[in-house]
Amino acid sequence: MTIHTYSSRNFTRDVSGAKRAATEGPVFITDRGRPAFALLKIDDYYHLVGQREASLLDIMDAIPGGTDIEFEPPRLQVEFHAADLG
């Protein structure tokens, strides 16, 4: 794992470069010469905090009061016909 360091000024000038560097390892962003922020790939972050990426179902389940929402989608009436290619 490679650790890269960007000053705040260089980070602002080259965000794309910092994102590319983050694919190799964490990127520390300094403010007045001292580490102030860390840029990580999202997979590395989830691994670090010990959680997996949230699914759409997880997000929907997290909606406050979402358990009382009733949803009955209408059934679609679909008819299929042979394609006329002539």
C-alpha positions as CSV (number, residue, x, y, z in Angstrom):
1,M,0.0,0.0,0.0
2,T,1.4,3.4,-1.0
3,I,0.6,6.5,1.0
4,H,0.5,9.8,-0.9
5,T,0.5,13.3,0.5
6,Y,-1.0,16.4,-1.1
7,S,-1.0,19.9,0.2
8,S,-4.4,21.6,0.3
9,R,-3.3,23.8,-2.6
10,N,-2.0,20.8,-4.7
11,F,-5.2,18.9,-3.9
12,T,-7.3,21.8,-5.1
13,R,-5.3,22.0,-8.3
14,D,-5.3,18.3,-9.1
15,V,-8.3,16.5,-7.6
16,S,-8.2,13.9,-10.4
17,G,-4.6,13.1,-9.5
18,A,-5.4,12.6,-5.9
19,K,-8.3,10.3,-6.8
20,R,-5.9,8.2,-9.0
21,A,-3.4,8.1,-6.2
22,A,-6.1,6.9,-3.8
23,T,-6.5,3.7,-5.9
24,E,-3.0,2.8,-4.6
25,G,-3.6,3.7,-0.9
26,P,-4.7,6.5,1.3
27,V,-4.0,10.1,0.3
28,F,-3.3,12.5,3.2
29,I,-4.2,16.1,2.5
30,T,-2.3,18.6,4.6
31,D,-3.2,22.0,5.9
32,R,-0.2,24.2,6.8
33,G,2.0,21.1,6.6
34,R,0.0,18.9,9.0
35,P,-2.3,16.1,7.9
36,A,-5.9,17.3,8.0
37,F,-7.9,14.9,5.8
38,A,-7.6,11.4,4.3
39,L,-9.0,10.4,1.0
40,L,-9.8,6.7,0.6
41,K,-11.5,4.4,-1.9
42,I,-15.0,3.7,-0.7
43,D,-14.3,0.0,-0.4
44,D,-11.3,0.7,1.8
45,Y,-13.5,2.9,4.0
46,Y,-16.1,0.2,4.4
47,H,-13.5,-2.3,5.2
48,L,-12.0,0.1,7.8
49,V,-15.3,0.7,9.6
50,G,-16.3,-3.0,9.3
51,Q,-19.4,-2.5,7.3
52,R,-20.5,-3.5,3.8
53,E,-21.8,-1.1,1.2
54,A,-25.5,-0.3,1.8
55,S,-27.9,-1.9,-0.6
56,L,-31.0,-0.1,-1.9
57,L,-33.1,-2.2,0.5
58,D,-30.9,-1.2,3.4
59,I,-31.4,2.5,2.5
60,M,-35.2,2.1,2.1
61,D,-35.4,0.3,5.5
62,A,-33.6,3.2,7.1
63,I,-36.3,5.7,6.2
64,P,-37.9,6.9,9.4
65,G,-41.5,5.8,9.7
66,G,-41.1,3.7,6.5
67,T,-42.7,0.7,8.0
68,D,-46.2,2.2,7.8
69,I,-46.0,2.9,4.1
70,E,-48.4,0.7,2.1
71,F,-47.4,0.0,-1.5
72,E,-49.4,-2.2,-3.9
73,P,-48.1,-1.7,-7.4
74,P,-50.7,-2.3,-10.1
75,R,-50.3,-5.5,-12.2
76,L,-49.3,-4.8,-15.8
77,Q,-51.3,-6.4,-18.6
78,V,-48.6,-7.1,-21.3
79,E,-49.3,-8.8,-24.6
80,F,-46.4,-10.1,-26.7
81,H,-46.7,-10.3,-30.5
82,A,-44.4,-11.8,-33.1
83,A,-42.2,-9.2,-34.8
84,D,-42.9,-8.4,-38.4
85,L,-39.5,-8.1,-40.1
86,G,-40.8,-8.1,-43.6
